[in-house]
């Protein structure tokens, strides 16, 4: 067994690690630390989230840095402010016995004046998000001419979040002789491109296979109808005693709606998305880390940088658009040698996505059945009984009052008393779950190619006379982030209007979104109609072009909607 002591770190760092209880390095630490200490080459390190990457790059830098509290020698870039704050805190813990070292976090969402003053007082290490770092460079407050080490942490996520231009501008300000360390969970094409552009003679280390799922995470999926997704989520949560995890949603609106519904159903949850103010976000994360909140309902972007090691579950309320995002999501459980479970709720049309993900992560997904209502309330009662059996008497009421209660209830038969007690506590749960529907959907042959029947029709006030054609209709739909990928049925474009079919459960939302759009500068008026569509101009599945096929009606997904998989209505990001 390799220990930190054998890696060549100095005595001050070792004392800090001893205080933290660090003895054995993780695989990525065991490979990266000796390399950075001894090699003059750049480094690409591929390892899953939660494998100890912060220590892997910061410990060898701390071992070599000149801690004068004045000269900036290291710039560490991370995708989110939460991760920047966490990295900064870790470095302070590692360098506890190096009193002269200064580390400064810089990130958006906080007053820039405070960060400017901190930089002007002098620092050795800057940890920041690309946007704020670039802003400080433009203001000529942050100068990187003395940088010896550049760290790109979670490089794939930074690129996914659109920080490519900021990264280009920042790295252009650093000396050519710097050493660059790129840490990433996945080796995407964009990560490979930035490595080729900014790294010289780089070595690569990989812990596990590229783009593979975390080793101790098992993967399960539940198949339900689109309108049963939330009810399925509730039953799954009720069946998981002590669940502590993140529920991932595609969009801000969806995350907010799911959280509000969970709260209304008495679940202990909080939403985390881009519309949450920084002060609220900090408070929510503090409560979540203390397990005062058991469920975080989050978008992919908002969850980036969350550093919690003991999550029991990650739940995909909806699958992400990109397969790599699934790897990031599920890498947040099964950390620190603990096991975790990744749960995904899908519709029958999304089965192909599961097969695709199995290939990406190299693991099999287990199909599970959504618990029946009776199973749910029996499980809840059983969990409560287990708690009673293991509860310490010391946590009960005071002895005097307890004696009074015993005396008052002694006239009731013990079996009757238990029945009354359980009935009183769980009457609402039993009522809600009695005689409820089976939510499990059956796999349908050919469901991947099933057309939308368009059992609701929407009419808009634009047609051929206004220059609208099928391609223009799809372009209109795709101009709204909320409507990308929405499934449509028959389309009939008339001179003065256009009528097209949509799925019934989504018709109200689609109408609402269309009424917020304009076509060629004029407001769209969309209504739900029973009017006969008449002769069909086109019968399709989803907004999109012809996919390069000639002499056939256009088929497939709208441009920009993320591939050829089916998708339901998507809320605003």
C-alpha positions in Angstrom: 0.0 0.0 0.0 1.4 3.4 -1.0 1.1 6.2 1.6 1.3 9.9 1.2 4.5 9.8 3.2 6.1 7.8 0.4 5.2 10.3 -2.3 7.9 12.9 -1.4 5.7 15.6 0.2 7.4 18.0 2.7 6.8 17.8 6.5 4.4 20.8 6.7 2.1 19.2 4.1 2.3 15.9 5.8 1.3 17.4 9.2 -1.7 19.0 7.5 -2.7 15.6 5.9 -2.3 13.8 9.2 -4.7 16.3 10.8 -7.2 15.5 8.1 -6.7 11.8 8.5 -5.2 11.3 5.1 -3.1 8.2 4.9 -3.5 6.3 1.6 -3.7 8.3 -1.7 -6.5 7.6 -4.2 -5.4 6.1 -7.5 -5.4 9.4 -9.3 -3.4 11.0 -6.4 -0.9 8.1 -6.4 -0.2 8.7 -10.1 -0.4 12.5 -10.4 1.5 13.7 -7.3 4.9 12.0 -8.2 4.5 13.0 -11.8 3.9 16.7 -11.0 6.7 16.7 -8.4 9.3 15.2 -10.8 8.3 15.8 -14.4 8.7 19.0 -16.5 5.9 17.9 -18.8 2.3 18.9 -18.9 -0.3 16.4 -17.6 -3.8 15.3 -18.7 -5.5 13.3 -15.9 -8.7 11.5 -16.5 -10.7 10.5 -13.4 -14.3 10.5 -12.3 -15.7 13.3 -10.1 -15.1 12.6 -6.4 -11.8 10.7 -6.8 -9.6 13.2 -5.0 -8.4 15.3 -8.0 -8.0 18.5 -5.9 -5.3 16.9 -3.7 -3.8 15.3 -6.8 -2.9 18.7 -8.3 -2.7 21.0 -5.3 -0.4 18.9 -3.0 2.6 18.8 -5.4 2.1 22.5 -6.3 2.1 23.4 -2.6 5.3 21.3 -2.2 7.1 23.5 -4.7 5.5 26.9 -4.5 7.3 29.9 -3.1 5.0 31.0 -0.3 5.7 34.7 0.0 2.0 35.8 0.1 2.7 38.3 -2.8 3.5 36.6 -6.1 0.8 34.8 -8.0 2.3 31.5 -9.1 -0.7 29.3 -9.7 -4.1 29.9 -11.4 -6.7 27.1 -10.9 -9.8 27.4 -13.1 -13.0 25.5 -12.3 -16.5 25.6 -13.9 -18.5 26.8 -10.9 -18.1 29.1 -7.9 -19.0 26.2 -5.5 -16.1 24.1 -6.8 -13.8 27.1 -6.6 -14.8 27.7 -3.0 -14.3 24.0 -2.2 -10.8 23.9 -3.9 -9.8 27.0 -2.0 -10.9 25.5 1.3 -9.1 22.2 0.6 -5.9 24.1 -0.2 -6.1 26.0 3.0 -6.5 22.8 4.9 -3.6 21.2 3.1 -1.3 24.2 3.8 -2.4 24.7 7.4 1.2 24.7 8.6 2.5 27.0 5.9 1.5 30.4 7.4 2.9 32.5 4.5 0.9 30.9 1.7 -2.1 32.9 0.5 -4.9 31.5 -1.7 -7.7 33.7 -3.1 -11.0 32.6 -4.7 -12.6 34.7 -7.4 -16.0 34.0 -8.9 -19.2 35.6 -10.1 -22.3 36.2 -7.9 -20.2 38.2 -5.3 -19.1 41.8 -5.3 -16.0 42.1 -7.4 -14.6 45.0 -5.3 -13.9 42.6 -2.4 -12.1 40.2 -4.7 -10.1 43.1 -6.3 -9.0 44.3 -2.9 -7.9 40.7 -1.9 -5.8 40.4 -5.1 -4.2 43.8 -4.5 -3.1 42.7 -1.1 -1.2 39.9 -2.7 -1.7 36.1 -3.1 0.1 33.0 -4.3 -2.8 31.0 -5.7 -5.9 32.2 -7.5 -8.8 29.8 -7.7 -11.6 31.0 -9.9 -14.3 30.6 -12.6 -13.3 31.5 -16.1 -15.8 34.4 -16.5 -14.7 36.2 -13.4 -11.0 35.6 -13.9 -11.3 37.0 -17.5 -13.1 40.0 -16.1 -10.4 40.7 -13.6 -7.7 40.4 -16.4 -9.6 42.9 -18.5 -9.7 45.3 -15.6 -5.9 44.9 -15.3 -6.2 43.8 -11.7 -5.2 40.2 -12.3 -1.8 39.8 -14.0 -0.6 36.3 -14.9 3.0 37.0 -16.1 4.5 35.2 -13.0 2.4 32.0 -13.3 4.3 28.7 -13.0 1.3 26.4 -12.9 -2.1 26.4 -14.6 -4.7 23.9 -13.6 -7.9 23.3 -15.6 -10.2 21.4 -13.3 -13.3 19.7 -14.6 -12.2 20.9 -18.1 -15.0 19.1 -19.9 -17.6 20.9 -17.8 -16.0 24.3 -18.4 -16.2 23.7 -22.1 -19.7 22.4 -21.9 -20.7 25.6 -20.1 -19.4 27.7 -22.9 -16.2 29.0 -21.3 -14.0 28.3 -24.4 -13.5 32.0 -25.3 -12.7 32.9 -21.6 -10.2 30.0 -21.4 -8.5 31.2 -24.6 -8.2 34.7 -23.3 -6.9 33.6 -19.9 -4.3 31.2 -21.2 -3.0 33.7 -23.7 -1.9 35.8 -20.7 0.2 33.1 -19.1 3.9 32.5 -19.8 4.9 30.0 -22.4 7.1 28.1 -19.9 4.2 27.4 -17.5 3.2 23.9 -16.7 -0.4 23.0 -17.5 -2.4 20.3 -15.8 -5.8 19.3 -17.2 -8.1 17.3 -15.1 -11.3 15.9 -16.5 -13.9 13.2 -16.0 -14.3 12.6 -19.7 -12.1 12.9 -22.8 -14.5 14.6 -25.1 -13.5 16.0 -28.5 -13.5 19.6 -27.1 -11.2 18.6 -24.2 -8.8 16.9 -26.7 -8.8 20.1 -28.8 -7.9 22.4 -25.9 -5.2 20.0 -24.8 -3.7 20.1 -28.3 -3.9 23.9 -28.4 -2.5 24.8 -25.0 -0.4 21.8 -23.8 3.0 20.8 -24.9 4.4 17.3 -24.7 1.7 16.3 -22.3 1.6 12.9 -20.6 -1.8 11.3 -19.9 -2.8 9.3 -16.9 -6.2 7.6 -16.6 -7.9 6.1 -13.6 -10.3 3.6 -15.0 -11.5 3.6 -18.6 -12.2 6.9 -20.4 -15.9 8.0 -20.2 -16.8 5.0 -18.0 -19.2 5.2 -15.1 -18.1 5.2 -11.4 -17.2 1.7 -10.3 -19.4 1.5 -7.2 -22.5 2.9 -8.8 -25.4 0.6 -9.8 -27.8 1.7 -12.5 -31.5 1.2 -12.5 -34.4 2.5 -14.6 -38.2 2.7 -14.3 -40.4 2.9 -17.4 -43.6 4.9 -17.1 -46.0 7.0 -19.2 -44.9 10.6 -19.7 -47.7 12.0 -17.5 -46.9 9.5 -14.7 -43.3 10.6 -14.2 -43.8 12.7 -11.0 -46.1 10.1 -9.4 -43.5 7.5 -10.1 -40.8 9.7 -8.5 -42.9 9.9 -5.4 -43.4 6.2 -5.1 -39.7 5.5 -5.7 -38.8 8.0 -3.0 -41.3 6.6 -0.5 -39.8 3.1 -1.1 -36.2 4.3 -0.4 -35.7 4.7 3.4 -33.1 7.4 4.3 -32.6 8.5 0.7 -30.1 11.3 0.4 -29.5 12.5 -3.1 -29.9 14.7 -6.1 -32.9 14.7 -8.4 -31.7 15.9 -11.8 -34.0 17.8 -14.1 -33.3 19.1 -17.7 -34.3 22.7 -17.1 -34.7 25.5 -14.5 -38.5 25.4 -14.9 -38.7 21.7 -14.5 -36.5 21.7 -11.4 -38.6 24.4 -9.8 -41.9 22.7 -10.6 -40.6 19.3 -9.3 -39.4 20.9 -6.1 -42.7 22.7 -5.5 -44.6 19.5 -6.1 -42.3 17.6 -3.7 -42.7 20.2 -1.0 -46.5 20.2 -1.5 -46.3 16.4 -0.9 -44.3 16.9 2.3 -40.9 15.9 1.0 -37.8 17.5 2.4 -36.4 19.1 -0.8 -34.8 22.3 -2.2 -34.4 23.5 -5.8 -31.0 24.5 -7.1 -30.9 26.2 -10.5 -29.7 29.3 -12.3 -32.5 31.5 -11.0 -31.5 30.9 -7.3 -29.6 33.9 -5.8 -26.1 33.2 -4.6 -27.0 33.9 -0.9 -29.9 31.4 -1.1 -27.7 28.9 -3.0 -25.1 29.0 -0.2 -27.7 28.5 2.4 -29.3 25.6 0.6 -26.0 23.9 0.0 -25.1 24.3 3.7 -28.3 22.7 4.8 -27.9 19.9 2.2 -24.4 19.1 3.4 -25.7 18.9 7.0 -28.5 16.6 5.8 -31.1 19.1 7.0 -32.4 18.8 3.4 -32.4 15.2 2.0 -33.2 16.0 -1.6 -31.7 18.5 -3.9 -33.7 19.1 -7.2 -31.1 20.5 -9.6 -30.2 21.2 -13.2 -26.9 20.0 -14.6 -25.3 23.4 -14.6 -26.4 24.3 -11.1 -25.1 21.0 -9.7 -21.6 21.3 -11.1 -19.1 21.8 -8.4 -21.3 20.2 -5.7 -18.9 18.3 -3.5 -20.7 15.8 -1.2 -19.2 12.4 -0.7 -22.0 10.4 0.9 -25.0 10.7 -1.5 -26.9 7.5 -1.6 -28.8 8.1 -4.8 -28.8 10.2 -8.0 -32.2 10.3 -9.7 -32.7 11.3 -13.3 -36.2 12.7 -13.5 -35.4 13.2 -17.1 -32.4 12.0 -19.0 -29.8 14.6 -20.0 -29.5 15.6 -23.7 -25.8 14.4 -23.8 -24.7 11.0 -22.7 -21.5 12.5 -21.1 -23.8 14.5 -18.8 -25.1 11.2 -17.5 -21.6 10.2 -16.5 -21.2 13.5 -14.6 -24.6 13.2 -12.9 -24.1 9.6 -11.6 -20.5 10.3 -10.6 -21.8 12.3 -7.7 -22.8 9.1 -5.8 -20.6 6.1 -5.1 -17.7 8.3 -3.9 -15.1 7.7 -1.2 -15.3 3.9 -1.6 -19.0 4.0 -0.9 -21.7 2.4 -3.1 -24.4 4.4 -4.7 -27.5 4.0 -6.9 -28.3 5.9 -10.1 -32.1 5.8 -10.9 -33.6 7.0 -14.2 -37.2 7.4 -15.0 -38.0 6.9 -18.7 -40.9 6.5 -21.1 -41.0 3.5 -23.5 -39.8 5.7 -26.3 -36.5 6.3 -24.5 -35.5 2.7 -24.2 -32.8 3.1 -26.9 -31.2 5.8 -24.8 -30.7 3.2 -22.0 -29.0 0.8 -24.4 -26.8 3.7 -25.7 -25.8 4.6 -22.1 -24.9 1.0 -21.3 -22.4 1.1 -24.1 -21.0 4.5 -22.9 -20.5 3.6 -19.2 -19.8 -0.1 -19.8 -22.4 -1.3 -17.3 -25.9 -2.9 -17.5 -29.0 -1.1 -16.4 -31.5 -3.1 -14.3 -35.2 -2.5 -15.2 -37.1 -2.1 -11.9 -40.9 -1.9 -11.3 -42.4 1.2 -9.8 -43.9 0.0 -6.4 -47.6 -0.4 -6.2 -49.5 1.8 -3.9 -50.0 -1.0 -1.3 -46.3 -1.7 -1.4 -45.5 1.9 -0.7 -47.6 2.3 2.4 -46.5 -1.1 3.7 -42.9 0.0 3.3 -43.4 3.3 5.0 -45.1 1.6 8.0 -42.3 -1.0 8.1 -39.7 1.7 8.2 -41.4 3.4 11.0 -41.7 0.2 13.0 -38.0 -0.4 12.5 -37.3 3.1 13.8 -39.4 2.3 16.9 -37.6 -0.9 17.5 -34.2 0.8 17.4 -35.1 4.1 19.0 -33.4 4.9 22.3 -35.7 5.4 25.3 -33.6 8.5 26.2 -35.1 10.3 23.2 -38.7 9.9 24.5 -40.8 12.2 26.6 -39.8 13.0 30.2 -40.6 10.3 32.7 -43.3 12.1 34.6 -45.4 12.9 31.5 -44.7 9.5 30.1 -46.2 7.8 33.2 -49.3 10.0 32.7 -49.7 8.9 29.1 -49.3 5.2 30.0 -51.9 5.6 32.7 -54.4 7.2 30.3 -53.9 4.6 27.6 -53.8 1.5 29.8 -57.5 0.9 29.4 -57.1 0.3 25.7 -56.1 -3.2 24.5 -52.5 -3.4 23.3 -53.4 -4.7 19.8 -56.1 -2.1 19.4 -53.8 0.7 20.6 -51.2 -0.3 18.0 -53.8 -0.4 15.2 -55.1 3.0 16.2 -51.7 4.5 16.5 -50.6 3.2 13.0 -53.9 4.2 11.5 -53.7 7.7 12.9 -50.1 8.3 11.7 -50.5 6.7 8.3 -54.2 7.3 7.4 -53.4 9.9 4.8 -50.6 7.8 3.2 -52.8 4.7 3.1 -55.6 6.8 1.6 -53.4 8.2 -1.1 -51.9 4.9 -2.0 -55.0 2.6 -1.8 -56.4 1.5 -5.2 -54.0 3.6 -7.2 -53.0 2.7 -10.7 -50.1 0.6 -11.7 -47.6 3.1 -13.2 -45.4 0.6 -15.0 -45.4 1.0 -18.8 -44.9 -2.0 -21.1 -42.4 -2.1 -23.8 -44.0 -1.6 -27.2 -42.7 -3.1 -30.3 -41.7 -0.5 -32.8 -42.2 2.2 -30.2 -39.0 3.9 -31.5 -40.8 4.6 -34.7 -44.3 5.3 -33.5 -45.8 8.5 -34.9 -47.6 11.0 -32.8 -51.3 10.7 -33.3 -51.8 14.4 -32.6 -54.9 13.8 -30.5 -55.0 17.6 -29.8 -54.7 20.2 -32.6 -53.2 23.6 -32.3 -54.1 26.4 -34.8 -51.8 29.4 -35.3 -52.6 32.6 -37.3 -49.9 32.2 -40.0 -50.0 30.2 -43.2 -48.8 30.0 -46.8 -49.9 33.6 -47.4 -47.4 34.7 -44.7 -44.6 32.6 -46.2 -44.8 29.8 -43.6 -44.0 26.3 -44.8 -43.1 23.1 -43.0 -39.5 24.1 -42.6 -40.5 27.5 -41.3 -42.9 25.9 -38.8 -40.0 23.7 -37.4 -37.8 26.8 -37.3 -40.4 28.6 -35.4 -40.8 25.8 -32.9 -37.0 25.5 -32.4 -36.7 29.3 -31.9 -38.1 28.6 -28.4 -35.8 26.7 -26.0 -38.9 25.3 -24.4 -40.3 23.7 -27.6 -37.2 22.1 -29.1 -37.9 18.4 -29.8 -41.6 18.7 -29.1 -43.4 15.9 -30.9 -46.0 16.8 -33.5 -48.5 14.9 -35.7 -50.2 15.9 -38.9 -49.5 19.4 -40.3 -51.9 21.3 -42.5 -50.6 24.6 -43.8 -53.5 26.7 -45.2 -53.3 30.2 -46.8 -54.4 32.0 -43.6 -53.5 29.6 -40.8 -51.7 26.4 -39.9 -53.1 23.5 -37.9 -50.9 20.7 -36.4 -51.3 17.8 -34.0 -49.6 17.6 -30.6 -49.8 15.2 -27.7 -52.8 16.0 -25.4 -50.9 16.3 -22.1 -48.5 18.9 -23.6 -51.0 20.9 -25.6 -51.6 23.6 -23.0 -47.9 24.2 -22.4 -47.2 24.3 -26.2 -50.0 26.8 -26.8 -48.7 29.0 -24.0 -45.2 29.0 -25.4 -46.3 29.7 -28.9 -48.3 32.7 -27.7 -45.1 34.2 -26.4 -43.4 34.0 -29.9 -43.4 36.2 -32.9 -43.2 35.3 -36.6 -41.6 37.9 -38.8 -42.1 40.5 -36.2 -45.8 39.8 -35.6 -47.3 38.1 -32.5 -48.5 34.5 -32.8 -52.0 33.7 -31.7 -52.2 30.0 -30.9 -55.4 28.2 -29.9 -56.4 24.6 -29.3 -59.0 23.7 -31.9 -61.3 20.9 -32.8 -61.3 22.0 -36.4 -60.7 19.3 -38.9 -57.2 19.5 -40.2 -58.4 18.6 -43.6 -56.0 17.2 -46.2 -52.6 16.5 -44.6 -49.6 18.5 -45.8 -47.3 16.4 -43.7 -47.4 13.7 -41.0 -44.4 13.7 -38.9 -42.9 12.9 -35.5 -40.8 15.9 -34.3 -39.8 19.2 -35.6 -36.9 18.8 -38.0 -35.5 18.7 -41.5 -35.4 15.9 -44.0 -32.2 14.4 -42.7 -30.8 14.4 -46.2 -33.4 12.1 -47.6 -35.0 13.1 -50.9 -38.4 12.4 -52.3 -39.7 11.6 -48.8 -41.7 13.7 -46.3 -39.3 15.2 -43.7 -38.8 13.1 -40.6 -36.8 13.2 -37.4 -35.8 15.7 -34.8 -35.6 19.4 -35.1 -32.2 20.9 -35.6 -30.5 21.6 -32.3 -32.7 19.2 -30.3 -30.0 16.8 -29.4 -30.0 13.8 -31.7 -32.7 11.5 -33.0 -34.1 10.3 -29.8 -37.7 11.1 -28.8 -38.3 13.9 -26.4 -41.2 15.4 -24.5 -41.9 19.1 -24.0 -38.9 20.8 -22.4 -39.1 23.8 -20.1 -36.9 26.8 -20.3 -33.2 26.5 -19.3 
